[in-house]
């Protein structure tokens, strides 16, 4: 089996590939970048509202400002 990466420029071309896959002439595999991006988004969205630092929003904002300013100072 040979694996080939193809850039699709037209939806008709994608439909042709799906038709070939339906005929069991080819197999369409998800691209690695698509799979990892979607899975990362799902994993990250599961953390929304889960972080409990004990700090208020203002304290977090102040800490972020301090950290950012450290990058600005000359060393």
C-alpha positions in Angstrom: 0.0 0.0 0.0 1.3 3.5 -0.9 0.3 6.5 1.2 -0.1 9.8 -0.7 -0.9 13.3 0.7 -3.2 15.3 -1.6 -4.3 18.9 -1.3 -7.9 19.3 -2.3 -8.7 22.6 -4.2 -12.3 21.8 -5.1 -15.2 20.0 -3.3 -15.9 18.0 -6.5 -12.5 16.5 -6.2 -13.2 15.5 -2.6 -16.5 13.9 -3.7 -14.6 11.9 -6.4 -12.3 10.6 -3.7 -15.2 9.7 -1.5 -16.7 7.8 -4.4 -13.5 5.9 -5.0 -13.5 5.0 -1.3 -17.0 3.8 -1.5 -15.9 1.4 -4.3 -13.1 0.2 -2.0 -10.5 1.4 -4.5 -8.8 3.8 -2.0 -9.0 4.5 1.7 -9.4 8.0 3.0 -7.4 8.6 6.1 -7.7 11.7 8.3 -4.8 14.1 8.1 -2.6 14.1 11.2 -3.0 17.8 11.7 -6.8 17.6 11.6 -7.0 14.8 14.1 -4.6 16.4 16.6 -6.2 19.9 16.3 -9.7 18.6 16.9 -8.6 16.3 19.8 -6.6 19.2 21.4 -9.7 21.5 21.2 -11.8 18.9 22.9 -9.3 18.3 25.6 -8.8 22.0 26.3 -12.5 22.7 26.3 -13.0 20.1 29.0 -10.9 22.3 31.4 -13.2 25.4 31.0 -14.3 26.4 34.5 -12.2 23.7 36.2 -9.2 25.7 37.2 -9.3 26.5 40.9 -6.3 28.6 42.0 -7.9 30.3 45.0 -7.1 33.6 43.3 -9.6 36.3 42.2 -9.7 37.4 38.6 -8.0 40.7 39.6 -5.2 38.8 41.4 -4.6 36.6 38.3 -4.6 39.7 36.1 -2.1 41.4 38.3 0.2 38.3 38.3 0.0 38.0 34.5 1.0 41.7 34.3 4.0 41.1 36.5 5.1 38.1 34.5 4.7 40.0 31.3 6.7 43.0 32.6 9.6 40.7 33.5 10.1 40.1 29.8 10.2 43.8 29.2 13.0 44.6 31.7 16.6 44.7 30.6 18.7 41.8 31.9 
